[in-house]
Amino acid sequence: MKSIISDMDGVIYRGSKLIDGANDFVERMLSNGVKFLFLTNNSEQTPRDLKQKLEQKGIKGLCENNFITSAMATAMFLKQQKENATAYVLGGGGLINELYNVGFTISQSNPDYVVVGKTTTNFNFETLKTAVQLIQKGAKFIGTNPDMIDPTEHGEEPACGTILAAIEAASGKKPYIIGKPNSLMMMMAAKKLGVHPEDTVMIGDRMDTDIVGGMEAGMNTCLVLSGVSKREDIEDFPYHPDYVFDSVADIEPTKL
């Protein structure tokens, strides 16, 4: 029986609506003792936030250890690079919290890193200017994820990649990005589960992030058609998922 790493948006829910059958899918994983993690490029919310979000949608029985976010992966990676470092952060509370958790100090006085995630509150000309100047002075440029837009209830909105692009254009430096499709995040998820990538299935709704990231990490991959990528899109890519399902409602976790 393989372990499961699953995307959330487009797989478990779409916008504010739970995808039909998602609750039963989670119950099947729990009742059969399947090791699993929900993985998301969302860097604004903490595992507690995500657990509460799914509970509000009717999914019970989860704990905070069932989640890994791009903020968590970024903090884990940076801790491996330098203990007790300093960072200037453009991002939400989830990102700042994870950096604190690994012993980082948040500062704009000659920081080791400029760390950027999606933020709707503290991005303006002044914070952009500060980030650019710190990078030009030698701070390493880190991004939580490359997503250019996020779907919302009211249409698409700029995401982390948009902010990264602005800083890159002004500083002349490219960020190192931790989240999907970087397979590094997938391998961190497998390590958190205590399993080998080859004994894991990555479930996602996007060929260009979930499927390629899982494949490059050495995992089996499963595309669900309840989100972004459609069946006809598969042939546009030079790689194929191992499984294709209409949604997680059709997946029996113990048979992957």
C-alpha positions as a LaTeX table, in Angstrom:
\begin{tabular}{lrrr}
\hline
Residue & $x$ (\AA) & $y$ (\AA) & $z$ (\AA) \\
\hline
Met1 & 0.00 & 0.00 & 0.00 \\
Lys2 & 1.49 & 3.30 & $-1.10$ \\
Ser3 & 1.47 & 6.53 & 0.86 \\
Ile4 & $-0.35$ & 9.51 & $-0.60$ \\
Ile5 & 0.63 & 13.14 & $-1.01$ \\
Ser6 & $-2.30$ & 15.18 & $-2.28$ \\
Asp7 & $-2.78$ & 18.71 & $-3.50$ \\
Met8 & $-5.78$ & 20.53 & $-2.04$ \\
Asp9 & $-7.26$ & 23.21 & $-4.30$ \\
Gly10 & $-8.82$ & 21.50 & $-7.32$ \\
Val11 & $-8.49$ & 18.10 & $-5.64$ \\
Ile12 & $-10.29$ & 18.33 & $-2.29$ \\
Tyr13 & $-12.10$ & 21.62 & $-2.81$ \\
Arg14 & $-12.58$ & 24.23 & $-5.49$ \\
Gly15 & $-12.96$ & 27.74 & $-4.12$ \\
Ser16 & $-15.25$ & 27.47 & $-1.10$ \\
Lys17 & $-16.96$ & 24.27 & $-2.28$ \\
Leu18 & $-15.89$ & 20.76 & $-1.31$ \\
Ile19 & $-15.50$ & 18.50 & $-4.34$ \\
Asp20 & $-18.10$ & 15.72 & $-4.36$ \\
Gly21 & $-16.69$ & 12.57 & $-2.79$ \\
Ala22 & $-13.69$ & 14.26 & $-1.17$ \\
Asn23 & $-14.97$ & 13.59 & 2.34 \\
Asp24 & $-15.38$ & 9.88 & 1.57 \\
Phe25 & $-11.88$ & 9.78 & 0.04 \\
Val26 & $-10.35$ & 11.17 & 3.24 \\
Glu27 & $-12.39$ & 8.73 & 5.33 \\
Arg28 & $-11.09$ & 5.83 & 3.20 \\
Met29 & $-7.50$ & 6.93 & 3.83 \\
Leu30 & $-8.10$ & 7.26 & 7.58 \\
Ser31 & $-10.00$ & 3.99 & 7.99 \\
Asn32 & $-7.42$ & 1.99 & 6.02 \\
Gly33 & $-4.41$ & 3.46 & 7.82 \\
Val34 & $-2.98$ & 5.05 & 4.68 \\
Lys35 & $-0.13$ & 7.46 & 5.40 \\
Phe36 & $-0.96$ & 10.77 & 3.75 \\
Leu37 & $-0.18$ & 14.47 & 3.59 \\
Phe38 & $-2.01$ & 17.38 & 2.05 \\
Leu39 & 0.51 & 19.55 & 0.24 \\
Thr40 & $-0.17$ & 23.12 & $-0.83$ \\
Asn41 & 1.71 & 26.04 & $-2.37$ \\
Asn42 & $-0.33$ & 28.30 & $-0.08$ \\
Ser43 & 2.18 & 30.06 & 2.18 \\
Glu44 & $-0.28$ & 32.33 & 3.97 \\
Gln45 & $-2.04$ & 29.74 & 6.12 \\
Thr46 & $-0.70$ & 27.49 & 8.87 \\
Pro47 & $-1.53$ & 23.78 & 9.20 \\
Arg48 & $-3.96$ & 24.75 & 11.94 \\
Asp49 & $-5.69$ & 27.16 & 9.56 \\
Leu50 & $-5.94$ & 24.46 & 6.90 \\
Lys51 & $-7.24$ & 21.85 & 9.34 \\
Gln52 & $-9.95$ & 24.26 & 10.48 \\
Lys53 & $-10.74$ & 25.13 & 6.86 \\
Leu54 & $-11.39$ & 21.48 & 5.99 \\
Glu55 & $-13.35$ & 20.92 & 9.19 \\
Gln56 & $-15.63$ & 23.80 & 8.23 \\
Lys57 & $-16.18$ & 22.05 & 4.91 \\
Gly58 & $-17.14$ & 18.83 & 6.70 \\
Ile59 & $-13.88$ & 16.84 & 6.70 \\
Lys60 & $-13.16$ & 15.53 & 10.19 \\
Gly61 & $-10.45$ & 13.40 & 11.77 \\
Leu62 & $-7.42$ & 15.33 & 10.52 \\
Cys63 & $-4.53$ & 16.70 & 12.56 \\
Glu64 & $-2.01$ & 19.45 & 11.87 \\
Asn65 & 0.60 & 16.82 & 10.93 \\
Asn66 & $-1.51$ & 15.94 & 7.87 \\
Phe67 & $-0.41$ & 19.15 & 6.13 \\
Ile68 & 2.72 & 20.60 & 4.57 \\
Thr69 & 2.75 & 24.09 & 3.05 \\
Ser70 & 5.27 & 25.90 & 0.87 \\
Ala71 & 6.00 & 28.09 & 3.91 \\
Met72 & 6.91 & 24.99 & 5.93 \\
Ala73 & 9.07 & 23.63 & 3.13 \\
Thr74 & 10.80 & 26.98 & 2.71 \\
Ala75 & 11.57 & 27.18 & 6.44 \\
Met76 & 12.83 & 23.57 & 6.49 \\
Phe77 & 15.09 & 24.23 & 3.50 \\
Leu78 & 16.53 & 27.46 & 4.88 \\
Lys79 & 17.24 & 25.89 & 8.26 \\
Gln80 & 19.27 & 23.21 & 6.45 \\
Gln81 & 21.23 & 25.96 & 4.73 \\
Lys82 & 21.95 & 28.18 & 7.76 \\
Glu83 & 20.98 & 27.86 & 11.41 \\
Asn84 & 19.57 & 30.89 & 13.24 \\
Ala85 & 19.69 & 33.09 & 10.16 \\
Thr86 & 17.90 & 36.39 & 9.57 \\
Ala87 & 15.31 & 37.13 & 6.91 \\
Tyr88 & 13.36 & 40.03 & 5.51 \\
Val89 & 9.92 & 38.66 & 4.73 \\
Leu90 & 7.31 & 39.70 & 2.22 \\
Gly91 & 4.53 & 37.28 & 3.07 \\
Gly92 & 1.65 & 36.39 & 5.32 \\
Gly93 & 1.51 & 35.21 & 8.90 \\
Gly94 & 1.88 & 31.56 & 7.95 \\
Leu95 & 5.31 & 32.19 & 6.39 \\
Ile96 & 6.55 & 34.35 & 9.25 \\
Asn97 & 5.34 & 31.80 & 11.78 \\
Glu98 & 7.20 & 28.93 & 10.08 \\
Leu99 & 10.44 & 30.91 & 9.94 \\
Tyr100 & 10.16 & 31.72 & 13.63 \\
Asn101 & 9.54 & 28.02 & 14.30 \\
Val102 & 12.94 & 27.07 & 12.85 \\
Gly103 & 14.81 & 29.74 & 14.78 \\
Phe104 & 14.99 & 32.55 & 12.24 \\
Thr105 & 14.95 & 36.23 & 13.20 \\
Ile106 & 12.87 & 38.58 & 11.08 \\
Ser107 & 14.87 & 41.70 & 10.28 \\
Gln108 & 15.61 & 44.18 & 7.51 \\
Ser109 & 19.06 & 44.98 & 8.88 \\
Asn110 & 21.47 & 43.13 & 6.57 \\
Pro111 & 19.43 & 39.88 & 6.51 \\
Asp112 & 20.80 & 36.64 & 5.14 \\
Tyr113 & 17.68 & 36.11 & 3.03 \\
Val114 & 14.80 & 37.96 & 1.43 \\
Val115 & 11.91 & 35.49 & 1.58 \\
Val116 & 8.81 & 36.15 & $-0.52$ \\
Gly117 & 5.40 & 34.54 & $-0.38$ \\
Lys118 & 1.96 & 35.71 & $-1.38$ \\
Thr119 & 0.73 & 38.63 & 0.68 \\
Thr120 & $-2.33$ & 40.83 & 0.41 \\
Thr121 & $-1.37$ & 43.15 & 3.25 \\
Asn122 & 2.31 & 44.13 & 3.34 \\
Phe123 & 3.27 & 44.55 & $-0.30$ \\
Asn124 & 3.64 & 48.13 & $-1.50$ \\
Phe125 & 6.28 & 50.33 & $-3.11$ \\
Glu126 & 8.26 & 50.68 & 0.11 \\
Thr127 & 8.43 & 46.95 & 0.82 \\
Leu128 & 9.27 & 46.28 & $-2.83$ \\
Lys129 & 12.08 & 48.85 & $-2.69$ \\
Thr130 & 13.43 & 47.39 & 0.55 \\
Ala131 & 13.45 & 43.85 & $-0.84$ \\
Val132 & 15.24 & 44.95 & $-4.01$ \\
Gln133 & 17.88 & 46.94 & $-2.14$ \\
Leu134 & 18.59 & 44.11 & 0.32 \\
Ile135 & 19.00 & 41.62 & $-2.53$ \\
Gln136 & 21.35 & 43.99 & $-4.32$ \\
Lys137 & 23.39 & 44.20 & $-1.09$ \\
Gly138 & 23.79 & 40.43 & $-1.00$ \\
Ala139 & 20.74 & 38.88 & 0.65 \\
Lys140 & 19.76 & 35.57 & $-0.98$ \\
Phe141 & 16.45 & 35.77 & $-2.86$ \\
Ile142 & 13.97 & 32.99 & $-1.94$ \\
Gly143 & 10.40 & 32.43 & $-3.16$ \\
Thr144 & 7.87 & 30.08 & $-1.57$ \\
Asn145 & 6.17 & 29.23 & $-4.89$ \\
Pro146 & 5.99 & 30.41 & $-8.51$ \\
Asp147 & 2.18 & 30.67 & $-8.91$ \\
Met148 & 1.37 & 33.81 & $-10.91$ \\
Ile149 & $-2.35$ & 33.84 & $-10.16$ \\
Asp150 & $-4.73$ & 32.25 & $-7.68$ \\
Pro151 & $-8.39$ & 31.46 & $-8.41$ \\
Thr152 & $-10.85$ & 33.02 & $-5.97$ \\
Glu153 & $-14.60$ & 33.26 & $-5.57$ \\
His154 & $-14.51$ & 36.57 & $-7.43$ \\
Gly155 & $-12.07$ & 35.71 & $-10.20$ \\
Glu156 & $-8.30$ & 35.45 & $-10.42$ \\
Glu157 & $-5.93$ & 37.52 & $-8.29$ \\
Pro158 & $-2.14$ & 38.04 & $-8.36$ \\
Ala159 & $-0.16$ & 35.45 & $-6.41$ \\
Cys160 & 3.39 & 34.98 & $-5.21$ \\
Gly161 & 4.93 & 34.71 & $-8.68$ \\
Thr162 & 3.69 & 38.18 & $-9.57$ \\
Ile163 & 5.55 & 39.68 & $-6.60$ \\
Leu164 & 8.64 & 37.62 & $-7.40$ \\
Ala165 & 8.59 & 38.88 & $-11.00$ \\
Ala166 & 8.51 & 42.51 & $-9.87$ \\
Ile167 & 11.45 & 42.03 & $-7.50$ \\
Glu168 & 13.41 & 40.06 & $-10.11$ \\
Ala169 & 12.86 & 42.75 & $-12.73$ \\
Ala170 & 14.07 & 45.48 & $-10.40$ \\
Ser171 & 16.96 & 43.62 & $-8.76$ \\
Gly172 & 18.25 & 41.64 & $-11.73$ \\
Lys173 & 18.37 & 38.52 & $-9.51$ \\
Lys174 & 16.35 & 35.33 & $-9.93$ \\
Pro175 & 14.75 & 33.75 & $-6.87$ \\
Tyr176 & 15.28 & 30.17 & $-5.76$ \\
Ile177 & 11.75 & 28.79 & $-5.47$ \\
Ile178 & 10.95 & 25.98 & $-3.03$ \\
Gly179 & 7.30 & 25.07 & $-3.77$ \\
Lys180 & 5.74 & 23.10 & $-6.61$ \\
Pro181 & 6.84 & 22.23 & $-9.23$ \\
Asn182 & 10.21 & 22.00 & $-7.47$ \\
Ser183 & 10.54 & 18.32 & $-6.59$ \\
Leu184 & 12.39 & 19.39 & $-3.44$ \\
Met185 & 9.05 & 20.09 & $-1.74$ \\
Met186 & 7.76 & 16.65 & $-2.77$ \\
Met187 & 10.82 & 14.96 & $-1.27$ \\
Met188 & 10.44 & 16.99 & 1.93 \\
Ala189 & 6.84 & 15.78 & 2.13 \\
Ala190 & 7.96 & 12.15 & 1.74 \\
Lys191 & 10.58 & 12.68 & 4.46 \\
Lys192 & 7.94 & 14.16 & 6.75 \\
Leu193 & 5.81 & 11.05 & 6.17 \\
Gly194 & 8.80 & 8.80 & 6.81 \\
Val195 & 8.49 & 7.03 & 3.44 \\
His196 & 10.51 & 6.71 & 0.24 \\
Pro197 & 9.32 & 8.66 & $-2.82$ \\
Glu198 & 9.00 & 5.45 & $-4.83$ \\
Asp199 & 6.47 & 4.20 & $-2.28$ \\
Thr200 & 4.35 & 7.34 & $-2.69$ \\
Val201 & 1.66 & 8.61 & $-5.05$ \\
Met202 & 1.29 & 12.33 & $-5.76$ \\
Ile203 & $-2.33$ & 13.31 & $-6.48$ \\
Gly204 & $-2.94$ & 16.65 & $-8.14$ \\
Asp205 & $-5.02$ & 18.55 & $-10.67$ \\
Arg206 & $-2.22$ & 20.23 & $-12.64$ \\
Met207 & 0.10 & 18.60 & $-15.14$ \\
Asp208 & 2.57 & 21.50 & $-14.95$ \\
Thr209 & 3.07 & 21.50 & $-11.17$ \\
Asp210 & 1.69 & 18.49 & $-9.30$ \\
Ile211 & 2.40 & 15.81 & $-11.88$ \\
Val212 & 5.81 & 17.00 & $-13.06$ \\
Gly213 & 6.95 & 17.66 & $-9.48$ \\
Gly214 & 5.87 & 14.23 & $-8.31$ \\
Met215 & 7.44 & 12.54 & $-11.32$ \\
Glu216 & 10.77 & 14.33 & $-10.85$ \\
Ala217 & 10.78 & 13.31 & $-7.18$ \\
Gly218 & 10.47 & 9.65 & $-8.22$ \\
Met219 & 6.85 & 9.21 & $-7.18$ \\
Asn220 & 3.93 & 7.64 & $-8.97$ \\
Thr221 & 1.51 & 10.33 & $-10.10$ \\
Cys222 & $-2.26$ & 10.61 & $-10.28$ \\
Leu223 & $-4.10$ & 13.35 & $-12.16$ \\
Val224 & $-7.65$ & 14.21 & $-11.15$ \\
Leu225 & $-9.79$ & 16.11 & $-13.65$ \\
Ser226 & $-11.65$ & 18.18 & $-11.05$ \\
Gly227 & $-9.34$ & 21.19 & $-11.26$ \\
Val228 & $-7.12$ & 22.85 & $-13.87$ \\
Ser229 & $-5.85$ & 20.18 & $-16.28$ \\
Lys230 & $-8.32$ & 18.32 & $-18.50$ \\
Arg231 & $-8.00$ & 14.93 & $-20.18$ \\
Glu232 & $-7.26$ & 16.51 & $-23.55$ \\
Asp233 & $-4.39$ & 18.51 & $-22.01$ \\
Ile234 & $-2.39$ & 15.40 & $-21.15$ \\
Glu235 & $-1.11$ & 14.91 & $-24.70$ \\
Asp236 & 0.38 & 18.42 & $-24.66$ \\
Phe237 & 3.07 & 17.26 & $-22.21$ \\
Pro238 & 6.09 & 14.99 & $-22.77$ \\
Tyr239 & 5.23 & 13.02 & $-19.62$ \\
His240 & 2.09 & 11.22 & $-18.53$ \\
Pro241 & 0.56 & 10.55 & $-15.10$ \\
Asp242 & 0.40 & 6.93 & $-13.95$ \\
Tyr243 & $-3.31$ & 7.26 & $-13.15$ \\
Val244 & $-6.13$ & 9.53 & $-14.32$ \\
Phe245 & $-9.44$ & 9.85 & $-12.47$ \\
Asp246 & $-12.37$ & 12.22 & $-12.78$ \\
Ser247 & $-11.99$ & 13.09 & $-9.08$ \\
Val248 & $-10.83$ & 11.66 & $-5.76$ \\
Ala249 & $-14.32$ & 10.20 & $-5.40$ \\
Asp250 & $-13.16$ & 7.48 & $-7.81$ \\
Ile251 & $-9.91$ & 6.66 & $-6.01$ \\
Glu252 & $-9.52$ & 3.65 & $-3.74$ \\
Pro253 & $-6.33$ & 4.62 & $-1.82$ \\
Thr254 & $-5.32$ & 1.04 & $-1.02$ \\
Lys255 & $-5.26$ & 0.09 & $-4.73$ \\
Leu256 & $-2.89$ & 2.76 & $-6.01$ \\
\hline
\end{tabular}
